[in-house]
Amino acid sequence: MKEFVKVMKALSDPNRVKIVKMLQKKLMCVCEIRTALGVAQPTASKHLKILEDAGLITRNKEGLWVNYALSDGHENPYAASMIGNLTHWLTGDQEIEKLVKRLPHINRETICRK
């Protein structure tokens, strides 16, 4: 039951749900996620850590970048189930659709070179 509760708590915050929905579309670094959500970098990092601890996302260091992606759920069946369901859930939500439409215009090279 501990793993189930961890996944549910991780998804109890709207910004963390938005992060999962964004990662369905593309790999992202913390600066891109911060920009998309309009939150401070430490806030974005905290959300990412909670999602990672719940088994919902993974991170991979690639040179100077740390890329975040959706987990395949192999470590936690509850995470796998929620990731699968969230693929279809919130599809018509205006806030999610607006956020996803902005993603192609959020570019890490532009953000980090300011």
N, CA, C and O atoms as a DFTB+ gen file, in Angstrom:
456 C
 N C O
     1  1       0.815      -1.186       0.000
     2  2       0.000       0.000       0.000
     3  2       0.868       1.263       0.000
     4  3       0.433       2.309      -0.481
     5  1       2.065       1.176       0.524
     6  2       2.961       2.323       0.615
     7  2       3.261       2.915      -0.770
     8  3       3.253       4.135      -0.937
     9  1       3.524       2.059      -1.755
    10  2       3.833       2.528      -3.111
    11  2       2.610       3.162      -3.778
    12  3       2.737       4.144      -4.510
    13  1       1.446       2.609      -3.528
    14  2       0.212       3.169      -4.068
    15  2      -0.002       4.592      -3.544
    16  3      -0.290       5.505      -4.317
    17  1       0.136       4.770      -2.249
    18  2      -0.064       6.074      -1.630
    19  2       0.971       7.074      -2.149
    20  3       0.644       8.240      -2.367
    21  1       2.204       6.636      -2.347
    22  2       3.254       7.519      -2.850
    23  2       2.889       8.055      -4.240
    24  3       3.084       9.239      -4.517
    25  1       2.366       7.200      -5.103
    26  2       1.966       7.617      -6.451
    27  2       0.783       8.582      -6.374
    28  3       0.766       9.603      -7.061
    29  1      -0.199       8.259      -5.543
    30  2      -1.376       9.130      -5.431
    31  2      -0.994      10.504      -4.867
    32  3      -1.500      11.526      -5.331
    33  1      -0.114      10.530      -3.879
    34  2       0.331      11.814      -3.325
    35  2       1.113      12.615      -4.359
    36  3       0.971      13.834      -4.444
    37  1       1.936      11.931      -5.139
    38  2       2.715      12.616      -6.171
    39  2       1.806      13.288      -7.188
    40  3       2.130      14.358      -7.703
    41  1       0.688      12.673      -7.474
    42  2      -0.235      13.217      -8.479
    43  2      -1.328      14.087      -7.860
    44  3      -2.284      14.464      -8.539
    45  1      -1.188      14.405      -6.579
    46  2      -2.210      15.223      -5.921
    47  2      -1.998      16.724      -6.131
    48  3      -2.825      17.532      -5.709
    49  1      -0.908      17.092      -6.770
    50  2      -0.614      18.499      -7.027
    51  2      -0.822      18.802      -8.511
    52  3      -0.305      18.076      -9.360
    53  1      -1.565      19.855      -8.838
    54  2      -1.825      20.183     -10.244
    55  2      -0.557      20.389     -11.073
    56  3      -0.517      19.984     -12.234
    57  1       0.473      21.008     -10.505
    58  2       1.701      21.219     -11.272
    59  2       2.394      19.897     -11.594
    60  3       3.000      19.767     -12.658
    61  1       2.319      18.929     -10.708
    62  2       2.940      17.635     -10.985
    63  2       2.159      16.883     -12.061
    64  3       2.754      16.180     -12.878
    65  1       0.855      17.023     -12.067
    66  2       0.057      16.423     -13.149
    67  2       0.434      17.084     -14.476
    68  3       0.566      16.403     -15.493
    69  1       0.606      18.394     -14.468
    70  2       1.007      19.111     -15.682
    71  2       2.371      18.642     -16.169
    72  3       2.585      18.503     -17.373
    73  1       3.291      18.400     -15.249
    74  2       4.607      17.902     -15.639
    75  2       4.480      16.561     -16.340
    76  3       5.115      16.342     -17.372
    77  1       3.675      15.666     -15.804
    78  2       3.472      14.358     -16.435
    79  2       2.881      14.540     -17.832
    80  3       3.319      13.889     -18.781
    81  1       1.895      15.415     -17.959
    82  2       1.285      15.648     -19.273
    83  2       2.296      16.238     -20.263
    84  3       2.286      15.877     -21.440
    85  1       3.167      17.140     -19.798
    86  2       4.181      17.711     -20.688
    87  2       5.191      16.649     -21.114
    88  3       5.612      16.612     -22.270
    89  1       5.571      15.794     -20.183
    90  2       6.557      14.762     -20.504
    91  2       5.994      13.687     -21.421
    92  3       6.751      12.898     -21.988
    93  1       4.689      13.647     -21.571
    94  2       4.087      12.760     -22.582
    95  2       4.441      13.244     -23.982
    96  3       4.460      12.461     -24.931
    97  1       4.717      14.528     -24.104
    98  2       4.981      15.133     -25.416
    99  2       6.454      15.191     -25.780
   100  3       6.813      15.045     -26.949
   101  1       7.332      15.409     -24.761
   102  2       8.755      15.513     -25.078
   103  2       9.597      15.413     -23.810
   104  3       9.114      15.641     -22.701
   105  1      10.855      15.069     -24.003
   106  2      11.829      15.133     -22.914
   107  2      12.014      16.593     -22.562
   108  3      11.982      17.456     -23.439
   109  1      12.209      16.876     -21.281
   110  2      12.380      18.266     -20.868
   111  2      13.420      18.359     -19.766
   112  3      13.601      17.427     -18.982
   113  1      14.099      19.492     -19.717
   114  2      15.015      19.785     -18.616
   115  2      14.270      20.651     -17.601
   116  3      13.173      21.137     -17.879
   117  1      14.863      20.839     -16.438
   118  2      14.202      21.601     -15.388
   119  2      13.941      23.047     -15.808
   120  3      12.926      23.624     -15.415
   121  1      14.832      23.641     -16.594
   122  2      14.610      25.034     -17.003
   123  2      13.399      25.147     -17.933
   124  3      12.665      26.134     -17.877
   125  1      13.188      24.147     -18.784
   126  2      12.008      24.161     -19.657
   127  2      10.730      23.961     -18.840
   128  3       9.720      24.620     -19.085
   129  1      10.782      23.058     -17.879
   130  2       9.617      22.795     -17.032
   131  2       9.291      24.025     -16.196
   132  3       8.125      24.398     -16.060
   133  1      10.316      24.654     -15.639
   134  2      10.137      25.864     -14.844
   135  2       9.472      26.954     -15.677
   136  3       8.540      27.616     -15.219
   137  1       9.952      27.131     -16.888
   138  2       9.403      28.145     -17.778
   139  2       7.953      27.834     -18.145
   140  3       7.100      28.721     -18.116
   141  1       7.680      26.600     -18.483
   142  2       6.318      26.213     -18.878
   143  2       5.316      26.423     -17.741
   144  3       4.194      26.871     -17.977
   145  1       5.718      26.103     -16.520
   146  2       4.813      26.226     -15.378
   147  2       4.803      27.625     -14.769
   148  3       3.865      27.990     -14.060
   149  1       5.852      28.412     -15.048
   150  2       5.939      29.735     -14.454
   151  2       6.244      29.685     -12.965
   152  3       5.724      30.486     -12.188
   153  1       7.094      28.736     -12.573
   154  2       7.480      28.584     -11.166
   155  2       8.989      28.766     -11.037
   156  3       9.713      28.764     -12.033
   157  1       9.448      28.923      -9.807
   158  2      10.882      29.051      -9.545
   159  2      11.570      27.709      -9.766
   160  3      10.941      26.655      -9.662
   161  1      12.857      27.754     -10.069
   162  2      13.625      26.532     -10.322
   163  2      13.596      25.573      -9.127
   164  3      13.418      24.373      -9.338
   165  1      13.764      26.041      -7.876
   166  2      13.694      25.103      -6.754
   167  2      12.324      24.421      -6.634
   168  3      12.241      23.257      -6.241
   169  1      11.267      25.137      -6.967
   170  2       9.916      24.560      -6.934
   171  2       9.785      23.466      -7.983
   172  3       9.266      22.387      -7.696
   173  1      10.248      23.735      -9.182
   174  2      10.201      22.732     -10.254
   175  2      11.025      21.506      -9.863
   176  3      10.592      20.373     -10.072
   177  1      12.198      21.726      -9.303
   178  2      13.059      20.613      -8.893
   179  2      12.402      19.764      -7.810
   180  3      12.510      18.538      -7.829
   181  1      11.729      20.405      -6.878
   182  2      11.029      19.666      -5.815
   183  2       9.927      18.795      -6.410
   184  3       9.785      17.632      -6.033
   185  1       9.152      19.346      -7.328
   186  2       8.096      18.569      -7.993
   187  2       8.692      17.372      -8.734
   188  3       8.157      16.266      -8.666
   189  1       9.796      17.597      -9.437
   190  2      10.440      16.523     -10.191
   191  2      10.940      15.422      -9.263
   192  3      10.820      14.241      -9.589
   193  1      11.489      15.781      -8.132
   194  2      11.983      14.803      -7.163
   195  2      10.841      13.942      -6.626
   196  3      10.992      12.728      -6.494
   197  1       9.720      14.548      -6.320
   198  2       8.554      13.810      -5.816
   199  2       8.055      12.834      -6.879
   200  3       7.755      11.681      -6.567
   201  1       7.964      13.283      -8.127
   202  2       7.518      12.410      -9.222
   203  2       8.508      11.276      -9.449
   204  3       8.105      10.141      -9.702
   205  1       9.791      11.573      -9.362
   206  2      10.813      10.542      -9.549
   207  2      10.763       9.510      -8.423
   208  3      10.846       8.308      -8.676
   209  1      10.629       9.977      -7.183
   210  2      10.554       9.065      -6.036
   211  2       9.338       8.135      -6.122
   212  3       9.373       7.012      -5.620
   213  1       8.276       8.605      -6.754
   214  2       7.064       7.801      -6.917
   215  2       7.161       6.846      -8.103
   216  3       6.268       6.024      -8.308
   217  1       8.230       6.946      -8.883
   218  2       8.399       6.065     -10.032
   219  2       7.664       6.511     -11.278
   220  3       7.497       5.732     -12.216
   221  1       7.221       7.766     -11.295
   222  2       6.463       8.270     -12.441
   223  2       7.352       8.834     -13.544
   224  3       6.987       8.802     -14.719
   225  1       8.515       9.350     -13.167
   226  2       9.433       9.908     -14.165
   227  2      10.852       9.408     -13.901
   228  3      11.166       8.894     -12.828
   229  1      11.686       9.575     -14.909
   230  2      13.103       9.239     -14.784
   231  2      13.919      10.439     -15.243
   232  3      13.414      11.344     -15.907
   233  1      15.169      10.422     -14.877
   234  2      16.069      11.476     -15.365
   235  2      17.311      10.815     -15.936
   236  3      17.740       9.749     -15.496
   237  1      17.871      11.488     -16.933
   238  2      19.052      10.976     -17.612
   239  2      19.972      12.147     -17.918
   240  3      19.582      13.100     -18.593
   241  1      21.188      12.066     -17.417
   242  2      22.162      13.132     -17.669
   243  2      22.776      12.924     -19.043
   244  3      23.265      11.844     -19.372
   245  1      22.738      13.984     -19.830
   246  2      23.282      13.956     -21.183
   247  2      24.144      15.197     -21.366
   248  3      23.635      16.268     -21.696
   249  1      25.433      15.054     -21.154
   250  2      26.316      16.217     -21.201
   251  2      25.980      17.157     -20.065
   252  3      25.976      16.756     -18.901
   253  1      25.697      18.407     -20.397
   254  2      25.343      19.397     -19.386
   255  2      23.872      19.338     -18.978
   256  3      23.471      19.944     -17.984
   257  1      23.084      18.616     -19.742
   258  2      21.636      18.597     -19.526
   259  2      21.216      17.385     -18.707
   260  3      21.800      16.308     -18.821
   261  1      20.198      17.578     -17.883
   262  2      19.518      16.471     -17.221
   263  2      18.125      16.440     -17.834
   264  3      17.323      17.353     -17.640
   265  1      17.852      15.372     -18.578
   266  2      16.566      15.226     -19.251
   267  2      15.615      14.411     -18.402
   268  3      15.985      13.376     -17.848
   269  1      14.387      14.887     -18.307
   270  2      13.335      14.175     -17.580
   271  2      12.380      13.570     -18.598
   272  3      12.055      14.178     -19.618
   273  1      11.940      12.349     -18.286
   274  2      11.024      11.628     -19.175
   275  2      10.063      10.818     -18.319
   276  3      10.307      10.597     -17.133
   277  1       8.981      10.383     -18.922
   278  2       8.073       9.490     -18.213
   279  2       8.754       8.149     -17.985
   280  3       9.514       7.670     -18.827
   281  1       8.476       7.567     -16.861
   282  2       9.000       6.246     -16.536
   283  2       8.228       5.203     -17.350
   284  3       7.103       5.445     -17.789
   285  1       8.850       4.051     -17.538
   286  2       8.109       2.956     -18.160
   287  2       7.278       2.206     -17.112
   288  3       6.504       1.311     -17.451
   289  1       7.443       2.575     -15.847
   290  2       6.632       2.002     -14.782
   291  2       7.058       0.633     -14.311
   292  3       6.338      -0.003     -13.541
   293  1       8.217       0.158     -14.756
   294  2       8.617      -1.213     -14.408
   295  2       8.895      -1.396     -12.915
   296  3       8.825      -2.518     -12.413
   297  1       9.206      -0.328     -12.207
   298  2       9.496      -0.440     -10.781
   299  2       8.250      -0.351      -9.909
   300  3       8.265      -0.803      -8.764
   301  1       7.192       0.215     -10.424
   302  2       5.993       0.418      -9.626
   303  2       4.760       0.241     -10.504
   304  3       4.496       1.072     -11.373
   305  1       4.002      -0.834     -10.289
   306  2       2.823      -1.079     -11.139
   307  2       1.764       0.021     -11.016
   308  3       1.018       0.264     -11.964
   309  1       1.691       0.683      -9.869
   310  2       0.724       1.770      -9.703
   311  2       1.132       2.977     -10.558
   312  3       0.286       3.642     -11.154
   313  1       2.429       3.243     -10.604
   314  2       2.929       4.322     -11.456
   315  2       2.644       3.996     -12.916
   316  3       2.199       4.859     -13.672
   317  1       2.897       2.756     -13.311
   318  2       2.640       2.339     -14.697
   319  2       1.175       2.528     -15.059
   320  3       0.853       3.011     -16.144
   321  1       0.302       2.151     -14.158
   322  2      -1.133       2.282     -14.410
   323  2      -1.550       3.745     -14.544
   324  3      -2.316       4.099     -15.441
   325  1      -1.048       4.584     -13.659
   326  2      -1.408       6.002     -13.717
   327  2      -0.837       6.683     -14.963
   328  3      -1.502       7.521     -15.571
   329  1       0.373       6.332     -15.338
   330  2       0.962       6.893     -16.558
   331  2       0.109       6.506     -17.762
   332  3      -0.165       7.335     -18.630
   333  1      -0.306       5.250     -17.808
   334  2      -1.155       4.783     -18.901
   335  2      -2.487       5.516     -18.940
   336  3      -2.944       5.926     -20.007
   337  1      -3.105       5.678     -17.789
   338  2      -4.391       6.367     -17.736
   339  2      -4.263       7.849     -18.059
   340  3      -5.116       8.412     -18.746
   341  1      -3.209       8.480     -17.571
   342  2      -3.032       9.913     -17.828
   343  2      -2.772      10.220     -19.300
   344  3      -2.903      11.365     -19.732
   345  1      -2.409       9.206     -20.059
   346  2      -2.257       9.401     -21.501
   347  2      -3.583       9.848     -22.112
   348  3      -3.608      10.645     -23.049
   349  1      -4.674       9.329     -21.576
   350  2      -6.006       9.622     -22.111
   351  2      -6.756      10.661     -21.285
   352  3      -7.579      11.403     -21.820
   353  1      -6.481      10.715     -20.004
   354  2      -7.183      11.654     -19.132
   355  2      -6.742      13.084     -19.398
   356  3      -5.604      13.327     -19.798
   357  1      -7.629      14.011     -19.177
   358  2      -7.395      15.454     -19.287
   359  2      -7.116      15.912     -20.716
   360  3      -6.607      17.013     -20.927
   361  1      -7.443      15.086     -21.684
   362  2      -7.201      15.437     -23.079
   363  2      -7.952      16.704     -23.480
   364  3      -7.412      17.520     -24.227
   365  1      -9.157      16.884     -23.013
   366  2      -9.944      18.054     -23.389
   367  2      -9.816      19.219     -22.422
   368  3     -10.486      20.237     -22.598
   369  1      -8.980      19.095     -21.413
   370  2      -8.827      20.154     -20.424
   371  2      -8.155      21.370     -21.059
   372  3      -7.073      21.250     -21.633
   373  1      -8.789      22.536     -20.958
   374  2      -8.281      23.750     -21.611
   375  2      -6.911      24.156     -21.085
   376  3      -6.048      24.563     -21.863
   377  1      -6.701      24.053     -19.791
   378  2      -5.419      24.455     -19.210
   379  2      -4.286      23.557     -19.705
   380  3      -3.198      24.040     -20.020
   381  1      -4.542      22.259     -19.771
   382  2      -3.534      21.306     -20.263
   383  2      -3.275      21.542     -21.747
   384  3      -2.122      21.557     -22.178
   385  1      -4.325      21.725     -22.525
   386  2      -4.156      21.955     -23.965
   387  2      -3.348      23.223     -24.241
   388  3      -2.492      23.232     -25.126
   389  1      -3.612      24.277     -23.499
   390  2      -2.879      25.530     -23.653
   391  2      -1.397      25.325     -23.322
   392  3      -0.520      25.822     -24.030
   393  1      -1.133      24.602     -22.258
   394  2       0.239      24.319     -21.847
   395  2       0.975      23.502     -22.903
   396  3       2.112      23.815     -23.254
   397  1       0.335      22.467     -23.404
   398  2       0.948      21.580     -24.405
   399  2       1.214      22.335     -25.712
   400  3       2.217      22.074     -26.376
   401  1       0.346      23.252     -26.084
   402  2       0.556      24.043     -27.307
   403  2       1.771      24.952     -27.195
   404  3       2.381      25.295     -28.208
   405  1       2.132      25.347     -25.973
   406  2       3.291      26.225     -25.766
   407  2       4.611      25.465     -25.826
   408  3       5.660      26.069     -26.049
   409  1       4.574      24.158     -25.632
   410  2       5.806      23.372     -25.525
   411  2       6.770      23.514     -26.702
   412  3       7.973      23.628     -26.469
   413  1       6.308      23.511     -27.949
   414  2       7.258      23.649     -29.056
   415  2       8.024      24.974     -29.041
   416  3       9.081      25.085     -29.662
   417  1       7.501      25.966     -28.344
   418  2       8.136      27.281     -28.305
   419  2       9.049      27.459     -27.089
   420  3       9.690      28.497     -26.927
   421  1       9.097      26.445     -26.250
   422  2       9.963      26.493     -25.069
   423  2      11.219      25.703     -25.395
   424  3      11.183      24.482     -25.544
   425  1      12.324      26.420     -25.504
   426  2      13.575      25.844     -25.968
   427  2      14.682      26.063     -24.936
   428  3      14.969      27.200     -24.560
   429  1      15.299      24.980     -24.481
   430  2      16.309      25.074     -23.421
   431  2      17.501      25.947     -23.786
   432  3      18.030      26.651     -22.927
   433  1      17.929      25.916     -25.029
   434  2      19.071      26.730     -25.415
   435  2      18.760      28.221     -25.292
   436  3      19.606      29.005     -24.860
   437  1      17.560      28.601     -25.668
   438  2      17.132      29.998     -25.564
   439  2      16.973      30.405     -24.107
   440  3      17.407      31.489     -23.718
   441  1      16.366      29.564     -23.311
   442  2      16.115      29.880     -21.901
   443  2      17.410      30.004     -21.126
   444  3      17.582      30.952     -20.360
   445  1      18.308      29.079     -21.305
   446  2      19.524      29.017     -20.487
   447  2      20.609      29.980     -20.941
   448  3      21.597      30.162     -20.230
   449  1      20.458      30.588     -22.079
   450  2      21.470      31.543     -22.569
   451  2      21.070      32.982     -22.324
   452  3      21.758      33.902     -22.768
   453  1      19.970      33.190     -21.625
   454  2      19.519      34.556     -21.333
   455  2      20.450      35.228     -20.373
   456  3      20.233      36.383     -20.009
